[in-house]
Amino acid sequence: MNKQELIEAIANEVDVPKVTAAGCLDAFISTVTKVLKKKGEVRLVGFGTFATTKRKATTGRNPQTGAEIKIPASTQPKFRPGKALKEALN
């Protein structure tokens, strides 16, 4: 499912115009992004948690040349599914 299909599904589920559903989805994505940039987390009970983790700097290899390259430290987004989501899938 891509973003447009998700917007259409939300619009049909809640019975609102696609423009409204698109605005809500964009607001959700923007809000989660802002919270994660501040090193916070977003918990949606039953669905899951959006959070960040730190990745250490490492040394890797260029697959074409075999030369060593330095991979800098970074902050990575993570999603941990909640119990209800896991149970719904199994």
C-alpha positions as CSV (number, residue, x, y, z in Angstrom):
1,M,0.0,0.0,0.0
2,N,1.4,3.4,-0.9
3,K,0.5,6.8,0.5
4,Q,-2.3,7.5,-1.9
5,E,-3.9,4.1,-1.2
6,L,-3.6,4.7,2.5
7,I,-5.3,8.1,2.2
8,E,-8.1,6.6,0.2
9,A,-8.5,3.8,2.8
10,I,-8.6,6.3,5.7
11,A,-11.1,8.5,3.8
12,N,-13.4,5.5,3.3
13,E,-13.0,4.3,6.8
14,V,-13.9,7.6,8.5
15,D,-16.2,8.9,5.7
16,V,-14.3,12.1,5.1
17,P,-13.0,13.7,1.8
18,K,-9.6,12.5,0.6
19,V,-8.2,16.0,1.1
20,T,-9.1,15.9,4.8
21,A,-7.6,12.4,5.2
22,A,-4.5,13.5,3.4
23,G,-4.2,16.5,5.8
24,C,-4.6,14.3,8.8
25,L,-2.0,11.8,7.6
26,D,0.5,14.6,6.8
27,A,-0.1,16.1,10.2
28,F,0.5,12.7,11.9
29,I,3.8,12.2,9.9
30,S,4.9,15.7,10.7
31,T,4.2,15.4,14.4
32,V,5.9,12.1,14.8
33,T,9.0,13.5,12.9
34,K,9.1,16.6,15.1
35,V,8.9,14.4,18.3
36,L,11.6,12.0,17.1
37,K,13.9,15.0,16.2
38,K,13.7,16.1,19.8
39,K,14.7,12.5,20.9
40,G,11.2,11.8,22.2
41,E,8.9,8.9,21.5
42,V,5.4,8.5,20.4
43,R,3.4,5.6,22.0
44,L,0.2,4.5,20.5
45,V,-1.2,1.9,23.0
46,G,-1.9,-1.4,21.3
47,F,-0.4,-0.2,18.0
48,G,3.3,0.5,18.8
49,T,6.0,2.9,19.7
50,F,8.0,5.2,17.5
51,A,11.4,6.0,19.0
52,T,15.0,6.7,18.1
53,T,18.3,4.8,18.8
54,K,21.9,5.8,18.4
55,R,24.1,3.9,15.9
56,K,27.8,3.9,16.7
57,A,30.4,4.9,14.1
58,T,31.8,1.9,12.3
59,T,34.2,0.9,9.5
60,G,32.7,-0.6,6.4
61,R,33.9,-1.7,3.0
62,N,33.1,-0.3,-0.4
63,P,31.7,-3.3,-2.2
64,Q,33.1,-2.2,-5.6
65,T,36.7,-1.5,-4.6
66,G,37.0,-3.2,-1.2
67,A,38.4,0.0,0.3
68,E,37.6,0.7,3.9
69,I,35.2,3.6,4.6
70,K,34.2,5.2,7.8
71,I,30.4,5.2,8.5
72,P,29.6,8.1,10.9
73,A,27.5,7.7,14.0
74,S,23.8,8.5,13.4
75,T,20.4,8.6,15.0
76,Q,18.0,6.0,13.6
77,P,14.2,5.8,13.8
78,K,12.7,2.6,15.2
79,F,9.2,1.2,15.5
80,R,8.3,-1.4,18.1
81,P,4.9,-3.0,17.4
82,G,2.4,-3.2,20.3
83,K,0.8,-6.3,21.8
84,A,-2.5,-5.8,20.0
85,L,-0.9,-5.3,16.6
86,K,1.2,-8.5,17.1
87,E,-1.9,-10.5,18.2
88,A,-3.9,-9.2,15.2
89,L,-1.3,-10.6,12.8
90,N,-1.0,-14.0,14.4
